């Protein structure tokens, strides 16, 4: 059984608090004060819904959250703002929690080679930097990591990954610009197996989700890995840019259809006050968020913990 990290570490909690600070101070930190100072009437529900929609939770998800909260208030006869606030937090946690959170980063089967993570996402979302953050994170956990530069369509992507790999101290497998991404994936897996790597993280082209030929190239990389190891890739992580908010969900749906994404790395969460996108992702995609980007540094990431996230996001501000 592979265990990739320990959950609920204090440093991850602090990283999460830092990442959601703009969203908390602009929107979510107001919720408790609103509940304390208002009657539980239509005007209150409208104000809460406005807060959610303004933070990019989305209209449908916001409406669902408020309607569920209203039912809970009625059925449990909640009267105080504090009671409603606690009920809201529990509802948000339940709505975002993966079905089996303990199994997300544990593999109970025999793996003959490295655990393969395929990273996908469009240009500009911070995918290459997110790969470096993951590599650094796993290295700090005592895992041996190897990287594959399969974004052969953009020479700068390979160069960037090699620079970051050297900074972290991990090997990077690359080919000439314009080469076959599937061949890079093949060589990365084989090199990882030969060198005793625990984890292989493979970059892919930051293709536009509307380019069907490029999406087929991504499927090809997936097939190459599956021929090497039937369970590979073990994770297909989609990198989303939190600053694009709901606009990024259309991209995400296309990637999910192409390669069945198993998780999301939500990058640049610290750079937006519209952190409500986190609440919309689970509702719209039914794909768990695995990591969040919490800053620009190589160590600025946190494994996503639903309860820590909700508690940090809704912490009251004056």
C-alpha positions as CSV (number, residue, x, y, z in Angstrom):
1,X,0.0,0.0,0.0
2,X,1.3,3.4,-1.0
3,X,0.7,6.4,1.3
4,X,1.5,9.6,-0.4
5,X,1.0,12.1,2.4
6,X,-0.3,12.6,5.9
7,X,-3.5,14.6,6.1
8,X,-4.5,17.4,8.4
9,X,-1.0,18.7,9.0
10,X,-0.8,22.1,10.6
11,X,1.3,23.5,7.8
12,X,-1.4,22.4,5.3
13,X,-4.1,24.2,7.4
14,X,-2.0,27.4,7.4
15,X,-1.4,27.2,3.6
16,X,-5.2,26.7,3.1
17,X,-6.0,29.8,5.3
18,X,-3.6,31.9,3.3
19,X,-5.0,30.7,0.0
20,X,-8.6,31.5,0.8
21,X,-7.8,34.8,2.5
22,X,-9.0,37.1,-0.4
23,X,-12.3,35.1,-0.8
24,X,-12.8,35.1,3.0
25,X,-12.2,38.8,3.4
26,X,-14.2,39.8,0.4
27,X,-17.2,37.5,0.7
28,X,-17.5,34.5,2.9
29,X,-16.2,36.0,6.1
30,X,-19.3,38.2,6.2
31,X,-21.8,35.3,6.4
32,X,-21.8,34.8,10.2
33,X,-22.3,38.5,10.8
34,X,-25.2,38.6,8.3
35,X,-26.8,35.6,10.0
36,X,-26.4,37.2,13.5
37,X,-27.9,40.5,12.5
38,X,-30.8,39.4,10.4
39,X,-34.1,37.6,10.8
40,X,-34.4,34.2,9.1
41,X,-36.6,35.6,6.3
42,X,-36.6,35.9,2.5
43,X,-34.3,39.0,2.7
44,X,-31.7,37.0,4.5
45,X,-31.8,34.1,2.0
46,X,-31.5,36.6,-0.8
47,X,-28.5,38.2,0.7
48,X,-26.7,34.9,1.3
49,X,-27.5,33.8,-2.2
50,X,-26.0,37.1,-3.5
51,X,-22.8,36.5,-1.5
52,X,-22.4,33.0,-3.0
53,X,-23.1,34.0,-6.6
54,X,-20.8,37.0,-6.4
55,X,-17.9,34.7,-5.2
56,X,-18.4,32.5,-8.3
57,X,-20.2,29.6,-6.7
58,X,-22.6,29.8,-9.6
59,X,-26.4,30.4,-9.8
60,X,-27.5,26.7,-9.7
61,X,-25.1,25.7,-7.0
62,X,-25.9,28.8,-4.9
63,X,-29.7,28.1,-5.2
64,X,-29.2,24.5,-4.2
65,X,-27.1,25.4,-1.1
66,X,-29.7,28.0,0.1
67,X,-32.7,25.7,-0.5
68,X,-31.0,22.9,1.4
69,X,-30.2,25.3,4.2
70,X,-33.8,26.6,4.4
71,X,-35.1,23.0,4.6
72,X,-32.6,22.2,7.5
73,X,-33.6,25.4,9.4
74,X,-37.3,24.4,9.1
75,X,-36.9,20.7,9.9
76,X,-34.5,21.2,12.8
77,X,-36.2,24.4,14.1
78,X,-33.0,26.4,14.1
79,X,-33.4,29.9,15.4
80,X,-30.1,31.5,16.0
81,X,-27.6,32.8,13.5
82,X,-24.9,30.6,15.0
83,X,-26.9,27.5,14.6
84,X,-27.6,28.3,10.9
85,X,-24.0,29.0,10.4
86,X,-22.9,25.7,11.7
87,X,-25.5,23.9,9.6
88,X,-24.2,25.7,6.5
89,X,-20.7,24.6,7.2
90,X,-21.8,21.0,7.7
91,X,-23.8,21.1,4.4
92,X,-20.8,22.5,2.4
93,X,-18.5,19.9,3.8
94,X,-20.9,17.1,3.0
95,X,-21.5,18.5,-0.5
96,X,-17.8,18.5,-1.4
97,X,-16.4,15.4,0.4
98,X,-15.3,12.6,-1.9
99,X,-17.2,9.4,-1.6
100,X,-14.2,7.6,-0.1
101,X,-11.6,10.3,0.8
102,X,-9.3,8.0,2.6
103,X,-8.7,6.0,-0.6
104,X,-7.8,8.9,-2.9
105,X,-4.1,8.6,-2.4
106,X,-3.7,5.0,-1.3
107,X,-3.2,2.1,-3.7
108,X,-3.9,-1.3,-2.3
109,X,-2.8,-3.3,-5.3
110,X,0.6,-4.4,-6.6
111,X,2.3,-1.8,-8.8
112,X,5.1,-3.2,-10.9
113,X,6.4,0.2,-11.9
114,X,6.0,3.8,-10.7
115,X,2.7,5.3,-9.7
116,X,1.8,7.4,-12.8
117,X,0.2,10.8,-12.6
118,X,-0.8,12.4,-15.9
119,X,-1.2,16.2,-15.8
120,X,-3.6,17.9,-18.2
121,X,-4.9,21.4,-18.7
122,X,-5.0,24.3,-21.1
123,X,-2.2,26.8,-21.6
124,X,-1.7,29.4,-18.9
125,X,-3.4,27.6,-16.0
126,X,-0.1,27.0,-14.2
127,X,0.2,23.3,-15.0
128,X,4.0,23.1,-15.3
129,X,4.4,25.0,-12.0
130,X,1.8,22.7,-10.4
131,X,3.8,19.7,-11.5
132,X,6.9,21.1,-9.9
133,X,4.9,21.7,-6.7
134,X,3.7,18.1,-6.6
135,X,7.2,16.8,-7.3
136,X,8.6,18.8,-4.5
137,X,5.8,17.8,-2.2
138,X,6.3,14.1,-2.8
139,X,10.0,14.4,-2.6
140,X,9.6,16.0,0.8
141,X,7.5,13.0,1.8
142,X,10.5,10.8,1.0
143,X,9.3,9.6,-2.4
144,X,11.5,9.3,-5.5
145,X,10.0,11.2,-8.3
146,X,10.7,11.3,-12.1
147,X,9.1,13.9,-14.5
148,X,8.2,13.5,-18.2
149,X,8.1,16.5,-20.5
150,X,5.5,15.3,-22.9
151,X,4.4,18.8,-23.9
152,X,6.5,18.6,-27.0
153,X,4.5,21.1,-28.9
154,X,6.0,24.0,-26.9
155,X,9.8,24.0,-26.4
156,X,9.6,26.4,-23.6
157,X,7.5,23.9,-21.6
158,X,10.3,21.4,-21.7
159,X,12.9,23.9,-20.7
160,X,10.7,25.2,-17.8
161,X,10.2,21.7,-16.5
162,X,13.9,20.9,-16.7
163,X,14.8,24.0,-14.8
164,X,12.2,23.2,-12.1
165,X,13.3,19.6,-12.0
166,X,16.9,20.7,-11.4
167,X,15.7,23.0,-8.7
168,X,13.9,20.2,-6.9
169,X,16.5,17.6,-7.6
170,X,14.5,15.2,-9.7
171,X,15.2,13.7,-13.2
172,X,13.3,14.9,-16.2
173,X,12.8,12.8,-19.3
174,X,12.5,14.8,-22.5
175,X,12.7,14.6,-26.3
176,X,13.3,17.1,-29.1
177,X,10.7,19.8,-29.6
178,X,7.9,18.5,-31.8
179,X,8.5,14.9,-30.9
180,X,5.9,12.2,-30.1
181,X,4.3,12.8,-26.7
182,X,3.5,9.1,-26.4
183,X,7.2,8.3,-26.8
184,X,8.1,10.6,-24.0
185,X,5.4,9.0,-21.8
186,X,6.8,5.6,-22.7
187,X,10.4,6.5,-21.9
188,X,9.4,8.2,-18.7
189,X,7.7,5.1,-17.4
190,X,10.5,2.9,-18.4
191,X,13.1,5.2,-16.9
192,X,11.1,5.5,-13.7
193,X,10.9,1.7,-13.4
194,X,14.6,1.2,-14.1
195,X,15.6,3.9,-11.6
196,X,13.3,2.8,-8.8
197,X,11.0,5.8,-8.9
198,X,7.9,5.8,-6.7
199,X,6.1,8.3,-8.7
200,X,6.2,9.5,-12.4
201,X,4.5,12.8,-13.2
202,X,4.0,13.4,-16.9
203,X,3.3,16.8,-18.4
204,X,1.1,17.1,-21.5
205,X,0.5,19.9,-24.0
206,X,-1.5,22.8,-22.8
207,X,-3.9,22.1,-25.5
208,X,-7.1,24.0,-26.1
209,X,-10.0,21.8,-25.3
210,X,-11.7,22.7,-28.6
211,X,-8.9,21.2,-30.7
212,X,-10.1,17.6,-31.3
213,X,-6.8,16.4,-32.9
214,X,-4.9,17.5,-29.8
215,X,-7.4,15.9,-27.5
216,X,-6.9,12.6,-29.5
217,X,-3.1,13.0,-28.9
218,X,-3.9,13.1,-25.2
219,X,-5.9,9.9,-25.4
220,X,-3.0,8.4,-27.2
221,X,-0.6,9.2,-24.3
222,X,-3.2,7.6,-22.0
223,X,-3.3,4.4,-24.2
224,X,0.5,4.2,-24.3
225,X,0.7,4.2,-20.5
226,X,-2.1,1.6,-20.2
227,X,-0.2,-0.8,-22.4
228,X,2.8,-0.5,-20.2
229,X,0.8,-0.9,-17.0
230,X,-2.9,-1.8,-17.2
231,X,-3.7,0.5,-14.2
232,X,-1.7,3.5,-15.5
233,X,-2.2,6.3,-15.4
234,X,-3.2,5.9,-11.8
235,X,-4.3,9.5,-11.6
236,X,-5.3,12.0,-14.3
237,X,-5.1,15.4,-12.7
238,X,-6.7,18.4,-14.4
239,X,-5.1,21.7,-13.5
240,X,-7.6,24.5,-13.3
241,X,-6.9,28.2,-12.8
242,X,-9.0,29.5,-9.9
243,X,-8.8,33.0,-11.2
244,X,-10.9,32.1,-14.3
245,X,-13.7,31.0,-12.1
246,X,-16.7,29.4,-13.8
247,X,-15.2,29.9,-17.2
248,X,-12.8,27.1,-16.5
249,X,-15.6,24.5,-16.0
250,X,-16.3,24.2,-19.8
251,X,-12.7,23.3,-20.3
252,X,-12.8,20.8,-17.4
253,X,-15.9,19.0,-18.8
254,X,-14.1,18.5,-22.2
255,X,-11.0,17.0,-20.5
256,X,-13.1,14.8,-18.3
257,X,-14.9,13.4,-21.4
258,X,-11.6,12.8,-23.2
259,X,-9.5,11.1,-20.5
260,X,-11.7,10.6,-17.4
261,X,-10.0,13.0,-15.1
262,X,-9.7,11.5,-11.5
263,X,-8.8,14.7,-9.7
264,X,-8.2,18.4,-9.9
265,X,-5.2,20.6,-8.9
266,X,-6.8,24.1,-8.4
267,X,-4.0,26.5,-9.1
268,X,-3.7,30.2,-8.1
269,X,-6.5,30.1,-5.5
270,X,-4.6,32.7,-3.5
271,X,-4.9,35.1,-6.4
272,X,-8.6,35.5,-6.5
273,X,-11.5,36.6,-4.3
274,X,-13.8,34.3,-6.2
275,X,-12.9,31.2,-4.3
276,X,-16.5,30.0,-4.5
277,X,-15.5,28.2,-7.6
278,X,-14.4,25.4,-5.3
279,X,-18.0,24.8,-4.3
280,X,-19.2,24.7,-7.9
281,X,-16.5,22.3,-9.1
282,X,-17.8,19.3,-7.1
283,X,-21.4,20.0,-8.1
284,X,-20.7,20.5,-11.8
285,X,-17.9,18.0,-12.4
286,X,-18.2,15.3,-9.7
287,X,-14.4,15.2,-9.7
288,X,-12.6,15.7,-6.4
289,X,-10.2,18.5,-5.8
290,X,-6.9,16.9,-4.7
291,X,-4.6,19.9,-4.3
292,X,-4.8,23.7,-4.2
293,X,-2.1,26.2,-5.1
294,X,-1.6,28.5,-2.2
295,X,1.1,30.9,-3.5
296,X,3.9,31.3,-6.0
297,X,6.6,29.4,-4.2
298,X,7.5,25.8,-5.0
299,X,6.2,24.6,-1.6
300,X,3.0,26.6,-1.8
301,X,0.4,23.9,-2.1
302,X,-1.8,22.0,0.2
303,X,-3.6,18.6,-0.2
304,X,-7.2,19.6,-0.3
305,X,-9.1,18.8,2.9
306,X,-12.8,19.6,2.8
307,X,-13.3,20.5,6.4
308,X,-10.2,22.6,6.7
309,X,-11.2,24.4,3.6
310,X,-14.7,25.2,4.7
311,X,-13.6,26.3,8.2
312,X,-10.9,28.6,6.7
313,X,-13.2,30.0,4.0
314,X,-16.1,30.9,6.4
315,X,-14.0,32.1,9.3
316,X,-15.6,35.4,10.3
317,X,-13.9,38.8,9.6
318,X,-14.7,42.0,11.3
